[in-house]
Amino acid sequence: MEVEVLKTLARGWTDDTWPMIPCPSCSRGELGPDDQHPLAREESWESRDWRKHDFWEPEWIHGQFHGALVCGRAQCREYVAVTGDWKLIEQRDDENRWDGDSFYPLFTPRFFLPALKLLPTAPRLEIPAPIEERLQAASTVLWADPSSAGNRVRAAAEALLDDQNIPRIAATAKGKTQRFTAHDRIVKFRTAGHPEEADLLEAVKWIGNDASHEDSLSVADVLDGVDLLEHALRLLYDTRPATLKERASRINQQRGTRPPADQ
């Protein structure tokens, strides 16, 4: 759920389309604008200068915003600082036509503190600490530097391979050290009986490669990688299927000791 919310945030929001953002501290409440500390908008120097242009239009207005969000849960009330960009967008009607001279601000975030979580809090999803640490590192730079975040998501995928005992290096017959690439390790993971998980990690690897070589990832690109990695994590670390299987076995054993009542 968090990834879909973050994708919504990446597209920007208006005062009327504020997304329901899970609180990064309690994970139970939702963040929203604070009436006592509303978001402050400042028009940039460039935007003010453009007003001198003969063909100036209101949609040219843009700038930066800053403020605080607050968790709506009474037991938490965490404050989250937020900064970003804004611009004026012309209002459209229900049929996507321009609606006269009506304009409204569109906000796009660039920084949250505390950082928003990339994965939902799930009691039955026991993610190893090295993977969580790398995802947390990605979350801190996601909005300001998506390419750096993409590299850290790829590092989380490699930490998953570490946890699954897929080696990074091996000794050769000549006593030298052979270092395996991420691709090599994913191939080993696939042949070790995890083809579906390996396919997911391979896609995360490609996104990470783009981050390293092109430095042009968008927030949405990184979140696609997080989505893929989350599915692999659920396949490997979600304890719910095993718990349900154990519960079913226990019920069947208990019922098996009773006289049949439905025959």
SULWOQUI-V211734 format. One record per residue. N is the residue number from 1. OMEGA is omega as a letter, one per 20 degrees, with the letter a starting at -180 (999 if undefined). NEAR is the number of other C-alpha atoms within 10 Angstrom. Layout:
[[N & OMEGA & NEAR] [N & OMEGA & NEAR]]
//
This chain:
[[1 & a & 12] [2 & a & 18] [3 & r & 20] [4 & r & 14] [5 & a & 14] [6 & r & 21] [7 & r & 16] [8 & r & 17] [9 & a & 20] [10 & r & 18] [11 & a & 13] [12 & a & 18] [13 & r & 17] [14 & r & 15] [15 & a & 11] [16 & a & 7] [17 & a & 10] [18 & a & 15] [19 & r & 17] [20 & a & 15] [21 & r & 21] [22 & r & 23] [23 & a & 26] [24 & a & 22] [25 & a & 17] [26 & r & 15] [27 & a & 18] [28 & r & 15] [29 & r & 21] [30 & r & 19] [31 & r & 24] [32 & r & 19] [33 & r & 18] [34 & a & 16] [35 & a & 10] [36 & r & 7] [37 & a & 12] [38 & r & 12] [39 & a & 18] [40 & r & 11] [41 & r & 19] [42 & r & 13] [43 & a & 15] [44 & r & 14] [45 & a & 10] [46 & a & 12] [47 & r & 16] [48 & a & 13] [49 & a & 10] [50 & a & 14] [51 & r & 14] [52 & a & 9] [53 & a & 8] [54 & a & 7] [55 & a & 7] [56 & r & 11] [57 & a & 10] [58 & a & 15] [59 & r & 14] [60 & a & 15] [61 & r & 20] [62 & a & 23] [63 & a & 19] [64 & r & 18] [65 & r & 20] [66 & r & 18] [67 & a & 17] [68 & r & 22] [69 & a & 24] [70 & r & 20] [71 & a & 25] [72 & a & 19] [73 & a & 15] [74 & a & 8] [75 & a & 10] [76 & a & 15] [77 & r & 17] [78 & r & 21] [79 & r & 21] [80 & r & 23] [81 & r & 16] [82 & r & 18] [83 & r & 20] [84 & a & 18] [85 & r & 20] [86 & r & 24] [87 & r & 22] [88 & r & 18] [89 & r & 17] [90 & a & 17] [91 & r & 16] [92 & r & 14] [93 & a & 9] [94 & r & 8] [95 & r & 7] [96 & r & 8] [97 & r & 10] [98 & a & 12] [99 & r & 13] [100 & a & 10] [101 & a & 9] [102 & a & 12] [103 & r & 15] [104 & a & 15] [105 & r & 20] [106 & a & 18] [107 & r & 26] [108 & a & 20] [109 & r & 20] [110 & a & 18] [111 & r & 21] [112 & r & 20] [113 & i & 14] [114 & a & 16] [115 & r & 21] [116 & a & 21] [117 & r & 21] [118 & a & 24] [119 & r & 17] [120 & r & 14] [121 & a & 16] [122 & a & 10] [123 & a & 9] [124 & r & 13] [125 & a & 17] [126 & a & 15] [127 & r & 16] [128 & a & 13] [129 & a & 11] [130 & r & 16] [131 & r & 22] [132 & a & 18] [133 & a & 14] [134 & r & 20] [135 & r & 23] [136 & r & 21] [137 & r & 17] [138 & a & 28] [139 & a & 24] [140 & a & 20] [141 & a & 19] [142 & a & 26] [143 & a & 23] [144 & a & 15] [145 & a & 18] [146 & a & 23] [147 & r & 28] [148 & r & 22] [149 & r & 28] [150 & r & 35] [151 & a & 23] [152 & r & 25] [153 & r & 29] [154 & r & 29] [155 & r & 21] [156 & r & 25] [157 & r & 30] [158 & r & 23] [159 & r & 20] [160 & r & 22] [161 & r & 21] [162 & a & 15] [163 & r & 14] [164 & r & 12] [165 & r & 11] [166 & a & 19] [167 & r & 15] [168 & a & 15] [169 & r & 12] [170 & r & 12] [171 & r & 10] [172 & a & 10] [173 & a & 7] [174 & r & 6] [175 & r & 8] [176 & a & 9] [177 & r & 11] [178 & r & 11] [179 & a & 14] [180 & r & 15] [181 & r & 11] [182 & r & 18] [183 & r & 14] [184 & a & 14] [185 & r & 22] [186 & r & 25] [187 & r & 17] [188 & r & 18] [189 & r & 22] [190 & a & 15] [191 & r & 11] [192 & r & 12] [193 & a & 10] [194 & a & 16] [195 & a & 15] [196 & r & 13] [197 & r & 20] [198 & r & 22] [199 & r & 17] [200 & a & 20] [201 & r & 28] [202 & r & 20] [203 & r & 16] [204 & r & 26] [205 & a & 24] [206 & r & 15] [207 & r & 21] [208 & r & 27] [209 & r & 16] [210 & r & 16] [211 & a & 23] [212 & a & 15] [213 & a & 9] [214 & r & 10] [215 & a & 16] [216 & a & 13] [217 & r & 19] [218 & r & 18] [219 & a & 21] [220 & r & 19] [221 & a & 19] [222 & a & 28] [223 & r & 23] [224 & r & 19] [225 & r & 23] [226 & r & 23] [227 & a & 20] [228 & a & 18] [229 & r & 25] [230 & a & 20] [231 & r & 16] [232 & r & 21] [233 & r & 21] [234 & r & 16] [235 & a & 15] [236 & a & 16] [237 & r & 15] [238 & a & 18] [239 & a & 14] [240 & r & 13] [241 & r & 12] [242 & r & 10] [243 & r & 12] [244 & r & 11] [245 & r & 11] [246 & r & 12] [247 & r & 12] [248 & r & 12] [249 & a & 12] [250 & r & 12] [251 & r & 11] [252 & r & 11] [253 & r & 11] [254 & a & 10] [255 & a & 11] [256 & r & 10] [257 & a & 8] [258 & r & 8] [259 & a & 8] [260 & a & 8] [261 & a & 5] [262 & r & 4] [263 & 999 & 4]]
//
